[in-house]
Structures are given as C-alpha cells and as structure tokens.
Amino acid sequence: MAKMSPVAPPTGTPSKPAVAAAGSLDAVDLRILELLSADGRASVREIAERARIGRATAYNRLQRLQDSGVIRGFTVVLDPRRAGAGLAAYVYVKIDQHAWRTLGHAIARLPGVEHVALVSGEFDLLVLVRVHDPSDLRDVVLEQLHAIDGVTATQTTFVLDEMDGVGYLFPDRLRPRPGGAEAE
C-alpha cells in the first residue's frame, strides 16, 4: 500500500520510485540508509567515515539513492504534542470509487492531515489527523472533509497512546523517540 503524497507529483515526474533501484540496494547503500535514519543531519564526511567509504563514493551513493526515489527527502521529526497537536485521530473514510486518487490528494491537503492511505475493507481511506483539540478535529472532519465532493461517510477513532515500531530496513535497531527516549 503506497502512501499518498500531500501534493500531486509534478508533470513528467514518475509518481513511484523505480522498483529495480529499491531492489538493488547493496550493503553499502543499506549502511548509508541506516546511518541517515539514525541521524538525518549527518554530513557526507560523517557518513563516509562511518560507512568506511570515500567521500566521493558517499556523495555519489546519496545522489543515486535520491535520484532513484529511495530517499524521498530529509526532514525534522517533531513531537506532535509538544508542537501543539495534542489530539490525534484516525479517520476512516468511504468515498465514491471513481475518484479515489483525486480525493486522496485533496484530503491530504486538509489542515492537520499527516497521512492518507488507500486501504481495503469497509472503508476506502485511512487518514491520520493531528490537531490541537476536539473542536479543531470537528472542523477538519465535519466541515472540511465532509465538504469534499465524493466523501460519503467517515468514522473517527481517537488515538490514546502511540508507540514507534522498529521500521522496515533496520528491525534490530531501536529508533530514538522524540525527546531522546528510545522506543521499546
């Protein structure tokens, strides 16, 4: 299941990374990805030293990983509660089937929407919303989401607590949680 980006890809840009590029990661690529996932601010010099490769090799590998879509970008990991979004909810959305892609992108642009996924089952989309309080959630769901033509029904589930998983590529390493504590 692919994550829908909040903005449609520019014309002429492939919407999915090349499968061959992702399937051809070698041990050096995986080490670079592991280092970056632990510290996204690491310099090329630091990555080269820790991966035991030359700086030019590290730079070229990073560029190839970006060009192939394996690395989609670099960002800051925020603690939503400390950043003012203390209420999280999953909103299950039923939609008219003919326009799922358009609707997914429209929903992804709503304020507070962190993630939109096309899912199987009774509902069509699963939307993670982070907002300040219940009135903000009401506005997003009842006023903005339901105003989108093609949205036929929603069901909202509040998040009571969250735990980070270990991830896909590096399950043996615990991911640091925002604020410094390690995930368990």
Secondary structure, DSSP 8 states (H G I E B T S, - for coil): --B--SS---TTS-SS--HHHHHT--HHHHHHHHHHHH-TT--HHHHHHHHTS-HHHHHHHHHHHHHTTSS--------TTTTT--EEEEEEEEE-GGGHHHHHHHHHTSTTEEEEEE--SS-SEEEEEEESSHHHHHIIIIIIITTSTTEEEEEEEE---------SS-TTS--B-TTS-B--
